[in-house]
Amino acid sequence: MSPRPAEQRKDATPGYLVGALVLAFCLFMGFFVLPQLGGGPGKSGLVGKPAPDFLLPYASPDRRGQSQRLSDLQGKVVVLDFWASWCAPCRAQTPVLERVAGAVGAEKLLVLGVGTSDDQVSIVRFLERKPHAYASVFDDEGMASSAYHVKGLPTLVVIAKDGIVRASTTGVVSERQLTKLVTEAMK
């Protein structure tokens, strides 16, 4: 004997509930689990090695037409901020970077945004609407992202004055944690 239609509906899980559970699982994995697997502070294979050099064009409106070679920044602690215009956690990371850079001072610390995984028009428009307190370059071919093993956004890479990578982290980093990473790189 087959169940009646009312009983079938009662026992069946609605499709929207399954979809919502799958979405919740994906968000949990993307924001909490995956960043911990590959990107906690110092877990990159680059830590302790010389920072890969790059030459990238500026995306910041006030520096358009210029380029930045990373090795030219040696002598200061540098924080590379890999970000994209569509990345909400990247937008949450920006004020933290600005506060830490302001507290440490421009003579000791330089933050350089690296717009990646995005098209140049979107990066430029975003910076025109919401300028950062620090300059950004555009990783147009993804070469810098590849060299720094960027697997998620935001990714922060802390480079000491001597050009050695001291830390690499994926996901939003707290002000306290970033201050600690920068302070350790200054030693």
N, C-alpha and C positions, 0 to 999 in steps of 0.2 A: 504494500500500500504506500503510495507516495504522499509526502506531506502536503498540506494545504498551502496556498500562496502566502497567507498571513504568517504561517510558521516558517516558511522559507525566508521571508524578509526579516523575521525576528532573529534568526540564526546567522544570517549573512552579515559580514562586516561591510559597512558602507565604503565605497571606493574613496570618498573624500577623507575618511578617517585613516585609511592606509596611506594615502598621499601625504597627509599631514604628518604622520609618523615618520615616513621616509624623509620628508623635508626637515623635520626636527633632528633626525639622526644625522643627516648631511651637514646641517648647520653646526651641530655639536662637534662632529669630527673636524670640520673646517676651522672652527674658531678655537677649540680647546685641545683636541687630541693631536692632530697633525703638526701644529706648531711645536708641540713638546717633543715629538719624535725626532724631528730633524733640525730644530732651530733654536733650542735654548741657548743661553749665553755661553759662548766658548765652545760649542759643539761642532762647529764647522771644521772641515779638514784644513782650512786656511789658517786657523789660529796658530800663531807662532811662526808663520812664514811671511815672506815679503808680500805686501799688497800688490796684486796684479795691476799694472799700469794701464791707463786708458787715456784717450783723447776724444772728448765728446763736445758737441756744440751746446751752447747755452740755450735753454728754453725760457729763462726768465726774461720778461719784456725789457728790462733795463740793460741787459747784456747780449741782446740778440745780435748775431753776426760774429760773436766771439766764441772761442772754444776753451776748454779747460783740460789740461793734462794733470792727472792725479799726482804724479811724481813732483810737480812744481809746488805742491802744498807741503812737502816734507819739511819738518821743523815745528809743525803744530800737530796737535791731536786732531784727527779728522774723523767725523762720523758721516758715513755714507747712508743716506736714507733712500732706499729703493721703494718707489711708490707709483701709483697710477691714479688718474682722475676719477675713475669709477670705484675706487677702493675706499669704503667707509672706514675701516680700521686705520688706513693711512691718514685720513683726515683727523682722526682722534689722536694720532701720534704727533702730528705737527705742533700743537701748542706745547707738548712736553719737550720736544726738541728745542723750540724757541726759548722756553724758560730756562732749560739747562744751559744752553749756549749763552744766554744773557747773564746768568749767574756766574759762569766760569770766566767769560770775557773773550772777546774776539782775538786778543793777542795770544791766547793759549789754545782756543778751540775753534774749529771751523766745521760747520755742518754743510754738507753738499747734498742736495736732493738729486736723485737719479730717476727721472721719469722713465718708466719701462712698461712693457706689456700693454701698450696704449699707442694711439696714433699721435703724431706730433701736434696736429691741429687741436685735439682735445686737451693735451697737456698745456699748450700755450694759452688756450681760452680759459682753462681752469686757473692758471696763474694770473691772468689778467683780472679775473673776477675775484679771486681769493689769493692775493699775493702772500708768499711765505716771507718770513723775516730773513731767510737764508736763500741763496741762489740755487737754481736747479739746472741740471744739464739733461739732455735727451739721449737715451740709449736706443737710438733708432734701429739698430740691427740686433739688439739683445746681446751684444758681445760682452758688455760689462756684467750684465745679469748672469750670463753663463760663466764668466770667469770667477764670479763670487758665489756661485752655486745657489742662486736665488730660486727657491722653490715655492715661496709664498710671499704675500705682501701684507703689511710692510716688513721689510728686512732691514735691519740696522747692522752696519759693520763699523767697528771701532778700530781705528788705525793709530798706533803710537807715533810720536815725533820721528822715530827712526824708520818709519815706513813698514813696520811689522804689524800684522793683523793681531789684535789683542782679544777681540770678541766678535761674535756674529750671532744675531738673534732674529727670529721670525715671530711676528705677532706684536701686539702693542706692548711696549715696555713702560713701566711706571717711571715717574720722575726720580724717585729714590734709586731704583735699579739702574737707570741710565747714568745718574750722577756717580754711582759707585763704579760703573764700567769706565766712565771717562776718567775718574780720579785714579783708578788703577792703571790706565794707559799713560797717565802723566808721570808715573814713577820711573 
